[in-house]
């Protein structure tokens, strides 16, 4: 008689300098290395030595993927792995676009109120 085996999967977000940033489904016991591999590996813009593992509870660990031991760090469901990107400037790439958008909205409101 056929048997059905149900295996829970871990949901792990892998973002930043990877080929396929997304939420990936991984088997129990998966590691940081397997999660990054599921995301297609580190992209040409990605920094192997600047990876952050953020747990669901907010705890953050810096990981250096140039060290073999880092690949075996286990992941948990709800983790987020961020591979930093070369030349990424948070102020230029995040803050300025938000300020620009906010300024645009303020100008639109000002025009509509007049």
KADAKA-V342886 format. One record per residue. RES is the residue in one letter. PSI is psi in radians with two decimals (* if undefined). Layout:
# KADAKA-V342886
res=RES psi=PSI
res=RES psi=PSI
This chain:
# KADAKA-V342886
res=X psi=2.44
res=X psi=2.54
res=X psi=2.54
res=X psi=2.22
res=X psi=2.16
res=X psi=2.16
res=X psi=2.12
res=X psi=2.53
res=X psi=2.64
res=X psi=2.42
res=X psi=2.08
res=X psi=2.19
res=X psi=2.26
res=X psi=2.03
res=X psi=3.02
res=X psi=-2.34
res=X psi=1.07
res=X psi=2.85
res=X psi=-0.79
res=X psi=1.37
res=X psi=2.27
res=X psi=3.12
res=X psi=2.17
res=X psi=2.53
res=X psi=2.16
res=X psi=2.67
res=X psi=2.73
res=X psi=2.48
res=X psi=0.05
res=X psi=2.72
res=X psi=3.00
res=X psi=-0.75
res=X psi=-0.74
res=X psi=-0.64
res=X psi=-0.78
res=X psi=-0.66
res=X psi=-0.70
res=X psi=-0.47
res=X psi=0.22
res=X psi=0.04
res=X psi=3.05
res=X psi=2.32
res=X psi=2.94
res=X psi=-0.46
res=X psi=-0.19
res=X psi=2.65
res=X psi=1.89
res=X psi=-0.57
res=X psi=0.18
res=X psi=1.33
res=X psi=2.43
res=X psi=2.32
res=X psi=1.98
res=X psi=2.15
res=X psi=2.84
res=X psi=-0.55
res=X psi=0.03
res=X psi=-0.20
res=X psi=2.39
res=X psi=2.38
res=X psi=2.30
res=X psi=2.34
res=X psi=2.42
res=X psi=1.84
res=X psi=-0.04
res=X psi=-0.19
res=X psi=2.17
res=X psi=-0.62
res=X psi=-0.43
res=X psi=-0.52
res=X psi=-0.42
res=X psi=0.11
res=X psi=2.15
res=X psi=2.58
res=X psi=2.78
res=X psi=2.76
res=X psi=2.32
res=X psi=-0.10
res=X psi=2.70
res=X psi=2.23
res=X psi=2.16
res=X psi=2.06
res=X psi=2.03
res=X psi=2.72
res=X psi=2.50
res=X psi=2.36
res=X psi=0.15
res=X psi=2.26
res=X psi=1.93
res=X psi=-0.72
res=X psi=-0.85
res=X psi=-0.72
res=X psi=-0.33
res=X psi=-0.97
res=X psi=-0.86
res=X psi=-0.77
res=X psi=-0.63
res=X psi=-0.77
res=X psi=-0.71
res=X psi=-0.78
res=X psi=-0.77
res=X psi=-0.71
res=X psi=-0.67
res=X psi=-0.79
res=X psi=-0.77
res=X psi=-0.70
res=X psi=-0.75
res=X psi=-0.78
res=X psi=-0.74
res=X psi=-0.74
res=X psi=-0.76
res=X psi=-0.55
res=X psi=-0.54
res=X psi=*
